[in-house]
Amino acid sequence: MPPHCQPEARPTPDPVGARRSRRRVAGASIAGLAAAALLLAPASGAAPKAKAAFNVDATLYSFKTLPTYTPATSRLVTKKSTAFDGKVFLAAKRNVPNWQVGPMILNDDAKLVWYKPIDAEMVTDVRPQTYKGKPVITWWQGKNFRGYGEGQGEIYDVNYQHVATVKAGKGRMMDLHEFHITPQGTALIIAYQKGKGDLSKAPGGGPKDGLIQNNYVQEVDIDTGKVLMEWNGAKDIPYSESFNTVPKDGTIPYDWMHMNSVNITEDGNLVVSARATHTYYKINRKTGKLIWKMGGKNSDFKMGKGAGTFFQHDVHQLSPNFWSAYDNAADAVPAAGAKPIVSRGVILKVDEKKKTVTLKKAFKYPKPLLGVSQGNMQTLPGAHEFIGWGGDKQFMTEFDSKGRVVWNAKLNSVLTDTYRAYKAKWHATPTNKPLVDAQAAAGKVTVSMSWNGATEVAKWRVLGGTSADDLSEIGNVSWNDLESAGTFATTATKIKVEALDAKGKVLGTSDVVDAHA
């Protein structure tokens, strides 16, 4: 979409999902949808870096050493010894005015390790990737419109220094749903752009020159910005295959596909998930031509019992015969008394020659849980599966190969969610020094310390004295969150801290600060 286009007039209850079709869930709860619209309606304007004025519910952090940072808090629900030992990557969204957004990293106790405030409406798809053989952290940032975004991808290194920015080509705007770096140093992205189309045969009917939301897949060279391949879904997918009905308001573009993921297949081609058609599409990576369609109204495959997915996200080919996806299962909450519908992660057995799909395994939350938008499923070592449940659900859950929950965490505020969540190894050291704040009162000094993004800190050594040139150890504090704190009986007026690893090695030292009242 050209940058001069404005947000749609009406908010949607699904800021990063498709326009809701009511055909999947009969008798959806109007009260539930109204509540979702209230909680998830797009915020207006860019999010400031200052502390949010509405922080009255104790679900945001407040730091002494980083006073302008207000990330969302989270808590650990379940942790088994068999869980994969890694960090969790996400970006908490909270669509209310002046909500501060930014990429986040949690440790395996759901404690905050790193946070970067971003001056944008929304941040999505935070994850570790590899670029030019080196580990990086990436995300999308930009403006949030009616179920899609206009922005750019960002790449940072293990010192949290900027490496590159990725944008869509051919005058299009990069959407918020996908930012996948390939081994070839390219980026797989999705771009949305308004256009015109004949909607007379689309569900619900529409004008022959109706407003549509074109969906594109692009492979972009990160170094040069050149578009190496582009697939325009409109060339291959008729509007009649959508499960979305044409909006009655002609100023709202008809998003008949709503692409939300792009990944590389075993044979080097691409697989695309489209939420609004309930379909996966295999695309020739070199030519941009459609190879097959799996699921939906006009599937090239015979879908076995339980193998179909609805309003799904994040399809991957795991091996020659097995694929994974996050099955949202519905686009609205069922009415009271209706049969419960739950979201799930699925492993599918796919025979591309015989064109058959069977359900191998499904992963469901221990209690009924329906995420009507967003979400992802990531395969971890040991056949573990990690699911970000999306929608207005705050949970992130790891299952073992037998489907048992071995790790589970939750964002604390019911107003908060994350588009996707990932779990992976991550070792990083910031280039800046640790920060310290010291507050003196009644013969004691309370010391707060942080080193945003440092993953190897196990303990803090606190040094104090009356002269910056003559400091001695007055105590130590175990690392227990992005900012740790301890109170010490001392008359020291000068304080500094040292960050120590598990073996006691000094990793970083703060400047000396004065203890204040």
FENCORWO-V466906 format. One record per backbone hydrogen bond with DSSP energy under -0.5 kcal/mol. CO is the residue of the C=O (numbers start at 0). NH is the residue of the N-H. If there is no record, write none. Layout:
BEGIN
co=CO nh=NH
co=CO nh=NH
END
This chain:
BEGIN
co=1 nh=4
co=13 nh=16
co=14 nh=146
co=23 nh=25
co=24 nh=27
co=25 nh=334
co=26 nh=334
co=28 nh=32
co=29 nh=33
co=30 nh=34
co=31 nh=35
co=32 nh=36
co=33 nh=37
co=34 nh=38
co=35 nh=39
co=36 nh=40
co=51 nh=54
co=53 nh=55
co=58 nh=72
co=65 nh=68
co=68 nh=62
co=70 nh=60
co=72 nh=411
co=74 nh=409
co=77 nh=407
co=79 nh=82
co=83 nh=85
co=86 nh=423
co=87 nh=105
co=88 nh=421
co=89 nh=103
co=90 nh=418
co=92 nh=416
co=93 nh=95
co=95 nh=98
co=100 nh=117
co=102 nh=115
co=103 nh=89
co=104 nh=112
co=104 nh=113
co=105 nh=87
co=106 nh=109
co=110 nh=106
co=112 nh=452
co=113 nh=104
co=115 nh=102
co=117 nh=100
co=117 nh=119
co=119 nh=46
co=121 nh=141
co=123 nh=139
co=126 nh=137
co=128 nh=135
co=130 nh=133
co=133 nh=130
co=135 nh=128
co=136 nh=155
co=137 nh=126
co=138 nh=153
co=139 nh=123
co=140 nh=151
co=141 nh=120
co=141 nh=121
co=142 nh=144
co=142 nh=149
co=144 nh=146
co=147 nh=144
co=149 nh=142
co=150 nh=173
co=151 nh=140
co=152 nh=165
co=153 nh=138
co=154 nh=162
co=154 nh=163
co=155 nh=136
co=156 nh=159
co=157 nh=428
co=158 nh=430
co=160 nh=156
co=163 nh=154
co=165 nh=152
co=168 nh=171
co=172 nh=191
co=173 nh=150
co=177 nh=189
co=178 nh=180
co=179 nh=187
co=181 nh=184
co=184 nh=221
co=185 nh=181
co=186 nh=188
co=186 nh=219
co=187 nh=179
co=188 nh=217
co=189 nh=174
co=190 nh=215
co=191 nh=172
co=192 nh=213
co=194 nh=211
co=196 nh=198
co=196 nh=209
co=198 nh=201
co=201 nh=204
co=202 nh=245
co=206 nh=198
co=206 nh=209
co=209 nh=196
co=210 nh=253
co=211 nh=194
co=211 nh=213
co=213 nh=192
co=214 nh=232
co=215 nh=190
co=216 nh=230
co=217 nh=188
co=217 nh=219
co=218 nh=227
co=218 nh=228
co=219 nh=186
co=219 nh=221
co=220 nh=224
co=225 nh=220
co=225 nh=227
co=228 nh=218
co=230 nh=216
co=230 nh=232
co=231 nh=234
co=232 nh=235
co=232 nh=236
co=235 nh=237
co=237 nh=240
co=238 nh=202
co=238 nh=241
co=247 nh=249
co=248 nh=251
co=250 nh=252
co=252 nh=254
co=253 nh=212
co=253 nh=255
co=256 nh=275
co=256 nh=276
co=257 nh=274
co=260 nh=272
co=262 nh=270
co=264 nh=267
co=268 nh=264
co=269 nh=282
co=270 nh=262
co=271 nh=280
co=272 nh=259
co=272 nh=260
co=273 nh=276
co=273 nh=277
co=273 nh=278
co=274 nh=277
co=274 nh=310
co=275 nh=242
co=278 nh=273
co=279 nh=293
co=280 nh=271
co=280 nh=282
co=281 nh=290
co=281 nh=291
co=282 nh=269
co=283 nh=287
co=288 nh=283
co=291 nh=281
co=292 nh=294
co=292 nh=299
co=293 nh=279
co=295 nh=298
co=300 nh=302
co=301 nh=303
co=301 nh=356
co=303 nh=306
co=303 nh=307
co=304 nh=358
co=309 nh=328
co=312 nh=325
co=315 nh=317
co=315 nh=323
co=320 nh=349
co=321 nh=317
co=321 nh=318
co=322 nh=347
co=323 nh=315
co=324 nh=326
co=324 nh=345
co=325 nh=312
co=325 nh=327
co=326 nh=343
co=332 nh=28
co=334 nh=337
co=343 nh=326
co=344 nh=362
co=345 nh=324
co=345 nh=347
co=346 nh=359
co=346 nh=360
co=347 nh=322
co=347 nh=349
co=348 nh=357
co=349 nh=351
co=350 nh=354
co=350 nh=355
co=354 nh=301
co=355 nh=350
co=356 nh=303
co=357 nh=348
co=357 nh=359
co=360 nh=346
co=361 nh=363
co=362 nh=344
co=368 nh=342
co=369 nh=371
co=372 nh=390
co=375 nh=387
co=377 nh=385
co=379 nh=382
co=379 nh=383
co=380 nh=383
co=383 nh=379
co=384 nh=398
co=385 nh=377
co=386 nh=388
co=386 nh=396
co=387 nh=375
co=389 nh=392
co=392 nh=417
co=393 nh=410
co=394 nh=388
co=395 nh=408
co=396 nh=386
co=397 nh=405
co=397 nh=406
co=398 nh=384
co=399 nh=402
co=403 nh=399
co=405 nh=79
co=406 nh=397
co=407 nh=76
co=407 nh=77
co=408 nh=395
co=409 nh=74
co=412 nh=415
co=416 nh=92
co=418 nh=374
co=421 nh=88
co=423 nh=86
co=427 nh=454
co=433 nh=510
co=434 nh=449
co=436 nh=447
co=437 nh=515
co=438 nh=445
co=440 nh=443
co=442 nh=489
co=443 nh=440
co=444 nh=446
co=444 nh=487
co=445 nh=438
co=445 nh=447
co=446 nh=485
co=447 nh=436
co=448 nh=483
co=449 nh=434
co=450 nh=453
co=452 nh=454
co=457 nh=478
co=458 nh=499
co=459 nh=461
co=459 nh=476
co=460 nh=462
co=460 nh=497
co=461 nh=473
co=461 nh=474
co=462 nh=495
co=463 nh=471
co=464 nh=492
co=464 nh=493
co=466 nh=469
co=469 nh=466
co=471 nh=463
co=474 nh=461
co=476 nh=459
co=481 nh=450
co=481 nh=483
co=483 nh=448
co=485 nh=446
co=487 nh=444
co=487 nh=489
co=492 nh=514
co=493 nh=464
co=494 nh=512
co=495 nh=462
co=496 nh=509
co=497 nh=460
co=497 nh=499
co=498 nh=506
co=498 nh=507
co=499 nh=457
co=499 nh=458
co=500 nh=503
co=504 nh=500
co=504 nh=506
co=507 nh=498
co=512 nh=494
co=515 nh=439
END
